[in-house]
Amino acid sequence: MRFKQKALQTLSLMRRMLVILLLGFSSGIPLALVGGTLQAWMASVKVDLTVIGVFSLVGIPYTLKFLWAPLMDRYVPPFLGRRRGWMIISQIALVITLASMAFSNPLQAPGALAILAVLVAFSSASQDIVIDAYKTELLHPTEYGIGAATANLGYRIAVLFSGAFALILSDRMSWTTVYLLMATSIGVGLITSFFAPEPSVSITTPRSMREAIVDPFVDFFQRKKAGDLVAFIILYKMDVVVALAFMTPFMMELGFTKTDIGLVTKGFGLAATLIGTFVGGFWLSRIGIKRSLWLFGILQGISGVCFYLLARIGYNYPMMVTTIAAENFFSGMGNSAYAAFLMSLCNPKFTATQFALLTSLMALTRILAGAPTGWLAKSVGWESYFLISILLMIPSLLLLTRYDAWMKPAPKDDESASKDALLTSALQ
């Protein structure tokens, strides 16, 4: 009897992970199609570089998604529930807008293409909001680490599919056909959303717009040391962002070719990231979120030592491969703990809004780190630059000492109490 119960639990976990993998794939498809792949399309038909540069603004919805996330917490579609219903709606919108982009003319009507690209980004950001909320509610807290790793795998596969693979296809078929094929690939998410299981715990939806818009932020910021928590979210990956900000110019200055850099970073580096993410998820399920944040945070910071050594040694191919492997592996481990931590912060009643807020705070890391890094590298040289990137792990680790104050208990009503015991054990 115990063996049968264990087998059923394993099958249930495998089903949930398959759903998370496929939804991660659906989430990753649109990013390149309004980014690098779209730029390649415009460049191939000789659109002015200034116009191509302006198109980078179409990604703004990804950073502002917390503004309309409350609507997805407040209102429930008349089919498939609060999460799966919104997933279906956003995915249908993606299919329509991507297919419309396929018939656009970047050279003759760039304005129309820009409007469609913004609509794709808006629909994609909306899909991200509800998928993030869904997986947080679907998974047990002890599964957050492996769930984050699985979602990341699906997302990375999708980015390769709509990025590198789409570019390869564009040499063999028209851009219209390529974008129609990409629109069709959203069908993976549509089918998954339709057959995906409902989360085991139902949550009362906000009863008013005030409750949907104001209460999630009040709930989040009433935590003890909330300001320190926000600073931690922004700073935890700062050392990695700074170390990688000018990786390509640094490698080229040492004498590595663009082919060397592309093969190692996009191939070997991607594999190291995925392996690190799964290893991190595995250990997180055993040692908990708190200890994982400490351990993986230290490891991802110390991995910057490899960049420092490469700067001292100079051109050395084995050292370059080692550096990329170490940085991506330990950063992947940190990603698992980081994602699980963000999931654990969300009140189930406001998952969509709070997770959208947290991911928007994450985006600030690249913005804050990106502006001064060029000046810093030029002013102090590469060796000192990478030493500074290593030291940037210290502020987040100091803030991590406030962890216990941040983790207030989840609301104990009849609908959420069943998850409390799991959450408490996973957080430690």
N, C-alpha and C positions, 0 to 999 in steps of 0.2 A: 504493500500500500504506500509506504514511504517512497519507494523507488518510482512508482507511478506518479505520485504528486510532484516529485523532483523533475521527472521528465516533462510533465505538463508545464511546470514553471519555466523550464529551459526553453520549451517551444514557444511559450508566451513571450519570453525575453527576445528570442530570435525574431519573432514576428514584429515586435516593437522596433527592434534595431533595423529591420528591413524597411519598415515604414520611414524611420528617421533618415536612413540612407537615401531613399528615393526622394523624399521631400527636400533633403539637402541638395540633391541634383537639380531639382526644379528651382530651388532658390538661387543656385549659381549660374543658371543659363543666361539670364538677361544682362548680367554685369558687363561682360565684354561686348555685348551687342550694342550698348550705348557708350562704350569706351573704346578700347583698342581696336576691335574689329570694325566698328563704325568709322574710326579714323582711317583705317586701311582702305575701306571702301571709298571714302571721300578723296583720299590721296590718289587712289588708282584712277579716278576720273578727273584729276587735276583741279580739285577745289582749292581755292587760295588758302595758304597756311594760316592766315589770320582768322579766317572763318572756322577752320578746323580747331584752332585754339579756343575760340569762343564756345564751341560745342562741349568743352569740358564742364560748362555750367549746367548741362542737362542732368548731371548726377546730384544736384542739390537736394532732391527729395529724399535721398538716402540719409542725409544728415538732419532733416527736419521731420522725420516720420513720427516723432513723439507728439507732434501737433495734432494729428488725426487718429493716433492710436486709441485715445479714449472712446471714439465712436465705435471702434471694433470691440471694446469691452462693454459698452453700454447697450448696443443694439444686437439682436440675435436674428439672423436670416431665417426665413420660414422653412428652411430645409437643412438637414444634416447638423443642426446645432450651431453654437456660437463660434467654434473654431473651424470645423470642417466646412461649414457654410461659407464663411468668409474666404477660406482657402479656394474653394471652387470659384467664387465670384472674382477674386483677384487673378486666378489662373486663366479664366475665360477672357478677362480684360487683357491679359498678356498675349494670348493667342491672337486676339483681334488687332491689337496695336502693333505687334511684331509683323503680322501679315500685311498690315497697312504700310509699314515701313518698307517692306519688300518691293512695293510698287512705287516708291518715291524716287525722285530724281535729285540727287545731292547737288548737281551742278546748276540746274535750271530753277529748282525750288528748294533752296536750303532752309528757308523759313518754315515751310510745311514739314520738312523732315525734322527740324528742331522741335516743333510742337509734338510730333509723334514720339520722338525720343524722350521728351519730358514725360509724356503719358506712359511710356514703357517703364521709365524709372519710377514713376509714381505707383504704377501697378506692381512693380517688382518690390518696392519698399513696403507696400501694403502686404504682399505675400510674405515678406520676411517678418513683419510684425506678428502675423497670426501663426506662422510656422514656429517662431521662437516661443510664443505663448503655448502653442499646442504641445510641443515636445517637453516643455517645463511641466505641464500638467499631466502628460502621459506617463512620464518616467517616475520611478521611485527615486527619492533623493540619493540612495546608494548607487543608482545607475546614471547619475548626471555625468560622471567622467567619461564612461564608455559611450554614452549617448552623444556627448559633445564631439568625441573622436569620430564616431560614425557619421554624424552630420557633416563634419569637416571633410571627411573622405568623399562623400557625395558631392559636396560643394566644389572641391578641387577638381574632381573628374569633370564636372559640368563646365568649369572655367576653361579647362583644356579643350573640351568639346566645342564650346562657342568661341573660343579664342584661336588656338593653334590649328585645330581641325577645320574650323570654318575658313581660315586663311588658305589652307591647303585645298579645300574644295573650291575656293574662289578662282584658283588657277585652272580649274577644269569645268566650271559651270558659271552661269551668270550670278550676280549678287542677288537678284530677285529670287532665284532658286535657293540660294544659300539661306537667305532670311526666312523663306517659307519653310525650309527644312528645320531651322531653329525654332520657328513658331510651333511646328508639329511636335518637337521634342518636349514642349510643355505638357503634352498629353501624358507623359510619365507622372507628373504631379497631379493632373486631373484624375487619372485612374486611381492613384494612390489615395488621394483625398476622399474619393467616393467609397473605397473599401477599407479605409483605415479604421482602427477601433476607437471608440470613444474613451476619453480618460475615465478612470474608475471612480473618481471623486467629482461630483457635480458641485458647482459653485454658484451662489446667488449673484446674479448680475447687478451692477449698479442701477438704482431705481430712478435716478435723475441725472441730468447733464452735469450738475454741480458735483454729484457723487462720482461721476465718471471722470471729470476733468480735474477737480480740485483735490478730492480725497486721496488719489494715488500719490500725489506729490506731498501732501500733508503726512500721509502714512509713511512715506520713505524718509522724509526729512525730520520726523519726530524721533528718529532713532538717536540714541546717545552718540555723541561724536560724529554726527552726520557729515559735518564739514570735512573731518579727517577721512571718512569713508569715500567721499567724492574725490578727494585728493589721491587716495590710494588707487581708485579705479583709473584715474588719469595717469598715474605714475608707474603702475606695476609693470607695464611693457615699455617704459620710456627708454631703458638701457638698450633693449633690442632694436627699437625704432631708430635710435641715434646710431647704433653700430651699423645698421643696414642702409641708412639714408643715402650714403654716397659710396656704396659697395662697388658699383660698376665703374665710376671714375677712378676709384682707388685701385681696383684690379688692373684697369687699363694703364694707369700710370706706372704700375709695376712691370708691365710688359706683356700681360696676358691678352690674347686676342678676344674679340667679341664672340667668336665661336667657342673658345675655351670657357668663357664666362657663361654663355647660354647653355651649353651642354651640361656643365656642372650644376649651375643654379636651378635650371628648369627640370633637369632630369634627376641627378643625384640628390640635389637639395630638396626637391619635392618629396622624393622617397624618404629621406631622412626626417622631414617634417611629419609625414604621415605615420611613420614608425614611432617617432617620439610622441605624437599625440595619442596613439593607442597604448604605448607603454605608460604614459602619464595617466591615462584613463584607468588602466589596470591597477596601478599602484594607488591611485586615488581611492578606488573602491575598498582598498585594504587599510589605508592609513588615515583616510578622511580628508576633508577639504582644508582644514586649518594647517595641518602638518604638510600637506602637499603644496600649499601656497608658499610656505617657508622653504621647503626643500627645493622645489622647482624654481622658485624665485632666485635662490642663491645660484643654482646651476646655470640658469639662463644668463645671469649676470657674469659669472666667472667664465662662461664660454667666450666672452669678448676677449679673453686673454689670447685666444688663438689669432684674432685679428691683430692684436698688438705684436705677437711674435712674427706674424707674416710681414708686418710693416718693418720690423727690424731685420728679418732675413732677406726680404726682397723676393725677386722672382724665384719661386720654387713650387712646381706643380703639385707634388704630394702634399705640401703644407697647405696649398690653396684648397685642395680637395678636403683635407682634414678640417680646415677652418669652416668651410661651408657645411660639412657634415655635422660638426659639433654645434654650430650656431643653430642650424635648423632642427636638429634632434632635440636639444634642450629647450629651444623656443617652443617646439611642439608640445613638450611636456608641460611647459608653463601655460600654453593655450588651454590644455585640458582642465587644469586647476582653475584658471581664470574664468572659463566659460561655466564650469560647475558652480563657482562662487556666485557669479551673476545670477544664475538660475535660482540659487538658494535664497537670494535677497528678495525675490518677488513674492508679494502677497497674492495668493491664488485668485483673489477677487479682481485684481488689477494687473494681471500678468502681462497683457499686451502693452499697456501704457508704461509700466515700470521697466520692462525689458527694453522697450524702445528708448526710454530715457537713458538707461545704462549704456546701450550701444552708441547712443549719441555722445555720451561722455567719453567713451572709448575713442571715438573719432577725433576728439580734441587732442589726443596724444600725438597723432601725426601732424596736426596743425601746429601745435606748440613746439614740437621738436623740429619740424621741417624748416621753419623760418631761419633760426640762427645757425644751423649746422654747417652750411657752406662757409659762412664767415669764420666759424670756430675752426674748421679743418684748415682753412687757409692761414689763419693766424697762428695756430700752435703746432701744425704739422701732424702727420698721420699717427705717429706713435703716441703723442700726448692726447690726441683726439680719442683714440681707442681706450686709453687709460681713463679718460673722463667718462666714456660710455660705461665702463665697468663700475666706476664709483656711483653712477646714477641708480644702481640697484639699491643703494643704502637708504634713501628717503622712503621708498615704498616698504622696505623691511621694518624701518622704525615705526611707520604707521600701522603695520600689521600687528604690532603689540596691542593695538586697540580692538582686535578682532572680537573678543568676547563681549565687548560693549556694543558692537554693531549688531550682533545676532540676537535680536529680541525674538521671543517665541512667536510662532504663527498664530493667527486668530483661532480661538478654540470654540467654533460653533459646531453644530451637528454634522455639517457637510465637510469640514476640513480637519476635524479632530483625528480621523483615521490616519492622516499623513504626519502627524506631529512626532510620533515616536521615531519613525524612519528619519525625519528631518533632523531631529536632535542628535541621533547617532551618526549621521553622515557629516554633520558640520564639525565634529570634533576631530 
